[in-house]
């Protein structure tokens, strides 16, 4: 009995991939680099293979597990590099709960406890005119958040472990993708190191 297959268009060629692999090509992620090896994005395996077959990108690293096709086993890329330089405007790091927690290494900036059940605290409360800015926001555990309440750290007799600042993060890849990429062994050597986010990887270990 002939195995069920899924047609997959790659440039001018059609490669038929086993149906069992169809979800993989639409879900599995690949690190996409610019021609100068600057991280550009994280895309799905389908997109990466299309770029390769169109001659727009080349394979830099492959995954341990190959893809099953009607033409045999096909190496699955893990990191691909564009064959031409993609010009993009310098991105800005968006201020969000996720980025503040990442900057602070998922660590309460009052007591030092680490974990996922953290909230964001306005050092100078909003009702006192405290701005929603990088230097007025810190990661905070629920216990310290309740203790501090709507007071300043001085009023609550609490001390910050570090002085919050806007992190110097300027890669083209988004912050969530960057943090995820840190956990991939094959991707690590292509990622710039940002001290503000180094500890975020350790906190999830």
Buried (B, 14 or more C-beta within 10 A) or exposed (E): EEEEBBEBEBBEEEBBBBEEBBEBBEEBBBBBBBBEEBBBBBBBBBBBBBBBBEEBBBBBBBBEEEBBBEEEEBEBBBBBBBEEEBEEEEEEBEBEEEBBBBBBBBBBBBBEBBEEEBEBBBBBBEEEEBEEEBEBBBBBBEEBBEBBEEBBBEEBEBEEEEEBEEBEBEBBBBBEBBBBBBEBEBBEEBBEEBEBBEBBBEBEE
